[in-house]
Amino acid sequence: MTTSFARASRSRSAKTTPREANKQSFPEQALAAFETDIATAEGADPVAGQLRLYETTQTTDALRALVRALADKQDYRAIARYAEELYKATADPRDIVMAAQALAQSGNGRDFVRVIEAYPFLKDYDPELRRYYAWQLLYLGRLNETAQIANAIRQQSPAQRDLNLEVALAIETGEWELLGALSIFSNRPGRVFRPWGSICLSSISDTPSVT
């Protein structure tokens, strides 16, 4: 009887949650994060856990962990939302770059343009974002702005020149002589006729940003 009672007692103790065992030893936020880590290790959905943790604590560290979990899952729409929110808390340009990249990956051109125009430094921060922005402007019929970006890329960064963009712009504006010249240029040896390229998510820093 004594042995059975001891085993039952140990079993109940093993089931004691970290919050019950340590609620007077650790801050609530630390306990919540610890419990989320345990749940994830036991097979719980990491995104759901990190989202619940962020909604509970509203801390920058929890938000960064949520964005990291979303990146692992490649949930680009959610990444865009929460990475932009993270940037507002950290002012780390890597966070808003990730938001813009995620919008491009998800095909959300409207919000991509909004983010680029809200944070203009992005056009110079990442060449791929600038080229994708030019394509979105073309789709929106903002041809003069598209031409300005295409010309700037050609003059400042010839290696990043997007001939597909220039050809599409020439067609839209009816510049047939230019279109012929671009076709000849693209067929020269060593020239690759390529689309705007791929947008890849930047890595998320594990360390807090310095603002």
N, C-alpha and C positions, 0 to 999 in steps of 0.2 A: 504493500500500500504506500509506504513511504517513498519507494523508488518510483512508483507511478506518479505520485504527486510531484516529485522533483522534476520528472520528465515533462509533465504538463506545465509546470512553472517555467521551465527553460523554454518550452515551445511558445508560451505567451510572451516571454521576454524577447524572443527572436522576432516576433511579429510586431514589436513596438516600432513605430515609425520614427525616423530621424527627428521629426518635429516634436514628438512626445518626449524623446530621450534628451533632446538638446535645446528645447525651446527657451531655456533660460541662459544658454551658453553662447548662442549665435544669433546674429540679427535675422529678422524675418526674411529679408531679401536673400541672404546667403543660404538659409534653409530651403527656400523655394527653389533656388538654383540647384542645390544639392539633390533635392527630391526629383527635379526634372531630369538631371543626369542619371539618377538611378532608374527612373522609369524608362528612359531611352535605352539604357544598357539592358533592361529586361525585355526590350522589344517594342516599346510604345512608339508611336509615330513621333519622330523628333520635331517635325514642323508644328504639329498640334501642341506638343509640350512647350516649345519655345514661344509660340504665340501666346499660350496661356500665361507663361511666365512674364512675358513683356506686358500683357494687359494687366497683370497683377502688380508688377513692380514699377513699370514705366521708366526703367533705367536705360541709359545708353548701352551699357554692356549687354543687357537682355535683348535690346533691339539689334545690336551687332550679331549676337548669337542667332537670332531669328533669320537675319539676312543670310548668314552663313548656311543655315539649314535649308533655306529656300534655294540657295545656289547649288547645294549638293543635289537637290531634287530637280533643278533646272526649271523651276516655276517662274518663268520670266515676268509674267504680269505682276505677280506678288513681289518679286525682287524689285521691280521698278518702283512700286508703291513704297515699300519699306526702306529701300536704299535712298530714295529722295528724302524720306522722313529722317533717316539717319544723318544725311548731309546737313539738314537744318539743325541737328543737335551737335554735330562735330565740326562743320565747316571744312572737313577733309575733302579735297577735290576728288579723291579716289571713289568716294561714296556716290557722288553725283555722276561721275563717269560710269560707274556700274549701273546706275539707274537709266542713263541714256542708252547704254549698250543693251540692257534688258528690254527696253522699249523697241529698239531696232530688231532684236531677236524675236520679239513677239509680234512684230509687224504693225505695231501701233504708231503709225506715222504722225497722226495728229498730236498725240502727247509727246512724241519725240521732238517735234518742232517746237512745242510749247516749252519743253525743258531746255533745249538749245538756246532759245531766245530769252529765256529767263536767266540763263547762266552763259552769256556769250563767250566766256573764256574757253568753253568746251571745244569750240571750233579750232582753236589753236593748240589745245591740250592733246587732242587725239586726231591724227589725219583721217582715219577711217570714219570718225564721226562727222568730220567736215564734208567728206565725200557723200556720205549717206544723207546728210542734211541737204546737200545740193540736189540729190535725187528727189527728196521729198518736196523741195521747192518747185522742181520741174513738174511733178505730179499736180501740184497746187496751181500751176499756171503762173508762177512768179518768175518769169523768164529772165528779167533783168538781173535779179538777185542770183539766179542760177548761173548766169553768164559771168557775173563778178567773181563768184567762187571758182568756177572752172578756169577763168583767166588767171586768178591768183595762184591756183595749184600749178598751172602750166608754167608760170613765170618763176614761182618761188621753189617749187618742189617737182621738177620734171619727172623724176623717178616714180612719183605717185600719181602721175597724170592718168585721168580716166577717159580713155578715148570713147568708150560707149556713151558716157555722159555727154561728151562734146558732140558726138554724132546725133544723139537724141535731141539735143538742144538745137542743132543746125536744122534738123527736120522740122521741129516745132516752129522755128522762126523763119523757115523758108530760105535759109542761106545755102543754096545749092552749090555754089562755087566752093564754099568752105567745106561742104560735105564731100565733094570730090577730092579736095586736097587732103582731108582727113582719111579718106579711104586709101589714097596712095601712100600716105604716111604710115598707116597701120600695117601695110603690107611690106614695109621695108624689113630686111633681115634683122633679127634680134628684137623686133617689136612684138609685143603680146597684146592682142586685142582682148581686153579683160573687163569684167563687170566691176562694180564698186568694191567688191571684196567682202570678207567676212568680218563680223563683229564678234570679238571674244570677250567674255566677262573677265574683268580684272580680278585679281585675288583680293580678298578682304584682309585688311591688316588685323592681326590679333591684338595689337596694342592700341590703347586709347590715342586719339588724335591730339595734337598740340594745336590749340587755337590761338 
